[in-house]
Amino acid sequence: MAQAARQNHGPLALISTAINSDGKAHPVENGLAAVTLVLGAIAAITSAFHSLHLVSSWTGLVGILTGAWGQFISATTGERFLLIIGLGAAAVGFFIGMAHGGLFGGVVG
């Protein structure tokens, strides 16, 4: 019964329980999922602006790489769910950023 008194029932505890469904902490995997989500959101949002193609293409590329590594080492379904959402957003942002000018700003050599 002592465990029941120590439980935290806040929104972050609920998210943590959903992501770590096996009852163990996975700080590296959860960190990669969070970074992938943030990078994917940045890439997708900045891809709507033609002049921000450098930001969208680079954040999309890094988001794809972190998401792929996160998928490789993920331990739970909750982590994989967040990683796939972040990967999709990062890929959309990356490809639209590439269509708008690419990683190096369309430098002509």
C-alpha positions, 0 to 999 in steps of 0.5 A, a space after each residue: 500500500 505504500 506504493 499507492 501513496 507515492 504515485 504521481 497522477 499528473 499529466 506528465 506521469 500519464 505521458 511517462 506511463 504511456 511511453 514507458 509501458 514496460 515499467 522501466 525508464 528509457 531516458 535515451 530512447 525517450 529523449 530521441 523521441 522528443 528531439 525527433 518530434 521537435 525537429 519534425 515540427 520545426 521542419 514541417 512548419 518552416 517548410 511552408 515558407 520558401 525563404 526558410 528552406 535551409 532551416 527546413 531541410 537541415 532540421 528535417 535531415 537531422 530529424 530523420 537521422 535521430 528518428 531512424 536511430 531512435 527506431 533502431 534502439 526503441 524499447 516500447 510501442 509508445 516510443 515508436 509511435 512518437 518516433 514515427 510521427 516525428 519522422 513523418 513530419 521531418 521527412 515532409 519538411 526535408 523534402 519540401 525544403 529540398 524542393 525549395 532550394 536544398 541544404 546549401 541554398 542553391 549555390 551555383 559553382 
